[in-house]
Amino acid sequence: MKGIVQNGFGDPSQVLRIGEVETPVVDDDGVLVRVRAASIHIGAVYGVRGLPRVMRPMFKRFIADSGVIGQNISGIVEAVGKNVTQLAVGDEVFGSAKGAFAEYAATTSEAVALKPANFTFEQASAIGVSAFTALQGLRDHGDLQEGQHVLIAGASGGVGTFAVQIAKAMGAEVTGVCSTRNLEMVRSIGADHVIDYTQQDFTRGKPEYDLIFDNVGAHSLKDMRSVLTPDGLLLANGAPAPTGWFGGLGHPLKVTFASLFSKQQGRPFLSMENKEDLSTLRELAETGKITPVIDKVFPLDDAVAAITSVGEGHNQGTTVIAM
């Protein structure tokens, strides 16, 4: 089969290649998926670059034994192990798998679920790391409640577009922050208010937000907290692009330290993909409460260009590779 193989760390054009690798063989608890689409999260780009360098041992854990990269998939079940009872050959599924950027990927029945019937394969593949991050950030770490006012910085990106929609589904009043070209898109996915950061600095406003979900990290923590209500919370999910051995880690460390002294400062978090939240996201999708914003769809042969594009950081929503 054909897949995107990583050899070392560095610029995607230098360390990625389209190669022929063996089709995975699943064990008794496994599921083999014929991949129809796979989405790209910014974390995958950092994994290819191997930045910051101190994180390279962890990045290696997300690469399949064949060297194929990628995590979020949608496709058709090709084979199942003898212990798998929830899925059958021919089922259309979405979820996660090591080595997603290939024609076939092996995973487990716990890591995938039936694809939302109203979604294309491209849309279903986009419900990955970004959607889990938005859901768990707002619900579990931000404790967002119905009627609260939430500001989402970076509202036009992969996490931000899901965060706007999930916050609305939770009954919040939503303000999205984005650039001029993305204003109408952010409004179209449900934001009650939209701020153009090229024209207005929202940190110069009055304290009015119960939660700020920051996917950018462009303002100081002090300035961000200045527009929170007295019981409001700043949840940091964004940071400058990583560099060198430790570059990019300073921001989350600063946030963690600040959280020890300010009740308004939430700690950084890592989203965890799990079966229960996969089902929650599927329900939100099938009821029309979330719809992925797809920036571009690339064929597998252009996957290196797709990954490079995501790394440039100006995507509107999610970029997808179609098989």
WOMO-V941991 format. One record per residue. SS is DSSP state (H for helix, E for strand, C for the rest). PSI is psi as a letter, one per 40 degrees, with the letter a starting at -180 (* if undefined). Layout:
# WOMO-V941991
ss:psi
SS:PSI
SS:PSI
This chain:
# WOMO-V941991
ss:psi
C:i
E:h
E:i
E:h
E:h
E:h
C:g
C:a
C:i
C:a
C:h
H:d
H:e
H:d
H:e
E:i
E:i
E:h
E:i
E:h
C:i
C:i
C:h
C:i
C:h
C:i
C:a
C:d
C:e
E:i
E:h
E:h
E:h
E:h
E:h
E:d
E:i
E:h
E:i
E:h
C:i
H:d
H:d
H:d
H:d
H:d
H:d
H:d
H:d
C:f
C:h
C:i
H:d
H:e
H:e
H:d
H:d
H:d
H:d
H:d
C:e
C:e
C:h
C:i
C:d
C:e
C:e
E:i
C:i
C:i
C:d
E:h
E:i
E:i
E:a
E:h
E:h
E:d
E:i
E:i
C:i
C:e
C:e
C:h
C:e
C:e
C:i
C:i
C:h
C:e
C:i
E:h
E:i
E:i
E:b
E:i
C:i
C:i
C:f
C:d
C:g
E:i
C:d
E:i
E:i
E:h
E:a
E:i
C:d
C:e
C:e
E:i
E:i
E:h
C:h
C:h
C:d
C:e
C:i
C:i
H:d
H:d
H:d
H:d
H:d
C:e
C:g
C:b
H:d
H:d
H:d
H:d
H:d
H:d
H:d
H:d
H:d
H:d
H:d
H:d
H:d
C:e
C:f
C:h
C:i
C:h
C:e
C:i
E:h
E:h
E:h
E:h
E:h
C:f
C:e
C:e
C:a
H:d
H:d
H:d
H:d
H:d
H:d
H:d
H:d
H:d
H:d
H:d
H:d
C:e
C:e
C:i
E:h
E:h
E:h
E:i
E:h
E:a
C:i
H:d
H:e
H:e
H:d
H:d
H:d
H:d
H:d
H:d
C:e
C:e
C:h
C:d
E:i
E:h
E:h
E:h
C:e
C:e
C:d
C:h
C:h
H:e
H:e
H:e
C:a
C:i
C:h
C:e
E:h
E:d
E:h
E:h
E:h
E:h
C:e
C:d
C:f
C:e
C:i
C:i
H:d
H:d
H:d
H:d
H:e
C:e
C:e
E:i
E:i
E:d
E:e
E:i
E:h
E:h
E:h
E:h
C:e
C:i
C:i
C:i
C:h
C:i
E:i
C:a
C:d
C:e
E:h
C:e
H:e
H:d
H:d
H:d
H:d
H:d
H:d
H:d
H:d
H:d
H:e
C:e
C:e
C:h
C:e
C:e
E:h
C:i
C:i
C:i
C:i
C:h
C:i
C:h
C:h
C:i
H:d
H:d
H:d
H:d
H:d
H:d
H:d
H:d
H:d
H:d
H:d
H:d
C:e
C:e
C:d
C:h
C:h
C:i
C:h
E:h
E:d
E:i
E:h
E:i
E:i
H:d
H:e
H:f
H:d
H:d
H:d
H:d
H:d
H:d
H:d
H:d
H:e
C:e
C:e
C:f
C:i
C:g
C:b
E:i
E:h
E:i
E:h
E:h
C:*
